[in-house]
Amino acid sequence: MARIAAIVLAAGRSSRFHAAGEATKLAAKLEGRPIVRWVVDAALASRARPVVVVVGHARGAVEAVLESSLVTIAVNPDFEAGIASSLKVGLAATPPDCDGAVVLLGDMPDVAPRLIDDLVAAFEARPTAQAVAPIRDGRRGNPVLLARTLFEEATRLVGDEGARRLLLALGPDAVTELAAASDVSFDVDTPDDLAVARRTKGEQPDRSG
């Protein structure tokens, strides 16, 4: 049985999201739960271990909403350099006996534990694969699973180059595609995105003001 870690990238600056009173979009509430908690809780409910959360921008706000005793916190002091720097920090924090890691974006609250477990199962079914990516409507999405054999190459990414770019450089035989039953592309980049997420989950708007 493969040992697969989970890496939650939660260090970005949320430059397109400016919620009143929020230091980062990841702390914005969705059904009473911070966005980043949706992702972290999904990882914790999966078989992936350990769960590594990479923090940087608004570190205090992000850590304050986490169950810190259940996750490994990895700090990216260079978060302004882009997502590649956070991926590098997360991979470095992954224990050496892990066969790979599922990389999750901290602003994708629709990711379910089942999807993470299905990625791991797909990897176990084809151990020669270097990566597993969910696919829906003909498009790859997130999260993705990277085998340890890709870690070194992943650390050479720069700027906002993420796992998607890494997978595009691989041959088709190196990537296992997993049909996903749910959306694998929606993320919360703007207040409008958050409003969509709230409507999707049936949250009633706050009319107290």
N, C-alpha and C positions, 0 to 999 in steps of 0.2 A: 504493500500500500504506500502510495506516494505521500510525502510530507510537503504540503504546500502552504506557504504563508499568504497573508493578505496585506497589501500595502494601500493605505488610503491617502491620497494626495490632497492635503488640506492646508497648503501654505501660500496659495495665490493671493493677489491683491484685490480681487473682486472689482476691478477697475470699471466695469460696466454696471455695477450694482451699487446704488447709493440709497440704502434704506435709512430712514430717519432714526437716529439713535443706535444704529448697528455698526460696529467696527468692521464687520465682515458679513457677507451674504450667508456664510456658513452658520452663523448664529441666528439668522432670521428664522422665525417659527413657522412650521407647517403642521397643522393639527396639534399645536402646543409643543411640538418637538423640534429642536434646531435641525436645520437641513443636514448638517454633517452627522448628527446622531442617527438619522435614517440610514445613512451609508454604513457607519460604524456598527450599528446594531445588526444590520444585515450580515456584515462580516462576522460578528461575534456569534450569530445564530447559525453560521455555516460550519463546515468541518475545517476550514482554513485556520491554521495556527502557526506562529503567533499572528496577532493583528497589529500591524505597525502603522501609526498615524504620523505623517510628516507635517509638521507645523512650521510656520514662519511669520507671515503677515498676521497681525492681530493675534499673536500666539496666545496671549492670556485669555482672550475671549473664546478661542477655540478650545483650549485646554479646560476652561471653566465648565464647558457643557459636556465634557467627556467623562466616562467612567474610567478614570486614569489608571485605576488598579487593574483593569482588565485588558488594557492595551499597552503597547510599547510606544512611547513618544520619541520621535526622532526629529531633531531641530535642524532646519535648513537656514543657515544664516545668509545664504545667497539667493533667497527666494525671488528677488527682483530679476534674476537672470533668466527666469522662465521655468516651465514645467520640467524640462530635462534635468535641471539641478535638483528638483525635489525627487524625481525618480531615482537619481543617483544616490541620494541620501537614504531613500527607502530600501533600495537594494543592498546598500552597505549594512543596513541594520537587520537584514534577514539572516537568521542563523545559518551557519555553513552546512548543516545537515539537511536543509530544505532542498527539495528537488526543483522547486520553482516558486513563483509567486503570482497571485492574482492581483492585478493593479486596478484599483478603483479610484474614480474621481469623486472628491468630496461633495460635489454639487449635483449628484445624480440620485435623488431620493427614491426613484422607482425601482432601483436594483433590489432584487429579492434574494434571500439566502439560497433558494433552490437553484437560481441561475449560477451562483458561485459554485455550489456543489456539482452542478452539471458540467461546468468547465473542468473541474478537477476529475470527474469521472471520465470525461472525454480524453483527457490527458493520459489517464491510467490505461485507457483502452488502446491508446496508440502512443506508447512511450518514446517512439522515435521522433515524434513531432516536437518542434521547437517552440510552438506557440499554439494556443487555442483562442479563437475569437468568436463571439456570438454574431449571428447574422440574421437580419430581418428585412424583408422586402428587398432582398438583393444587396443590402449594404451592411458592412461590418460596423459594429458598435463597441460599446464598453460594458463591463470591464473585460480585460484580456488577461490570459494566463501566459506568462513567460517562463520557459524552462531555464534552469540555471545556466545551461550552455549559452544563453543569450545575454546573461548579465553583463559580461565584460563589454560586449558590443553596445549594450544599452547605456552604459556609463559614458560612451563617447558621443552621445546625442548632445546637442547644444540648443540654447534658446527655448523656443516653444515646440521643439520636436519631441513628440511623445511616442508611446508604444505603437501607435498607428503607423507612423512613418517607418519605424523599425520593421513592422510586419510587411509593409509594402515592398521592402527591399528583399524579402525572403521569397524563395521559390514556392509555388503552390503546394508542393509535397511537404513543405516544412510547416505549414499552417493548417491546423484542423479547424474547420468552420462548424459551428454548432448552431442549429436552427433555434432561434429564441421565440418564445411564446409571447413575450411582452416587449415594450419599447426599450431599445438599447442605445438610443441616441439623445433622449431628452435630458437636458441639464438646465440648471437655474443660473442664467447669466445676467438677467435683468429683472427689475421688479415686475414686468409684464409676465416673464416666465414663472415667477413665483405665484402670480395671480392665476395662471393657467393650472399650476400644480394644485393650488388650493381648490379650484373648481373641480378638477379631476377627482380629487379625494373627497369631494362633497362638503368641504369646509364652508361654513357660513361666513359671509363677510362681517367684519367688525363695524357695527353702526353706532358704537358708543359715542363717537364724536359728532 
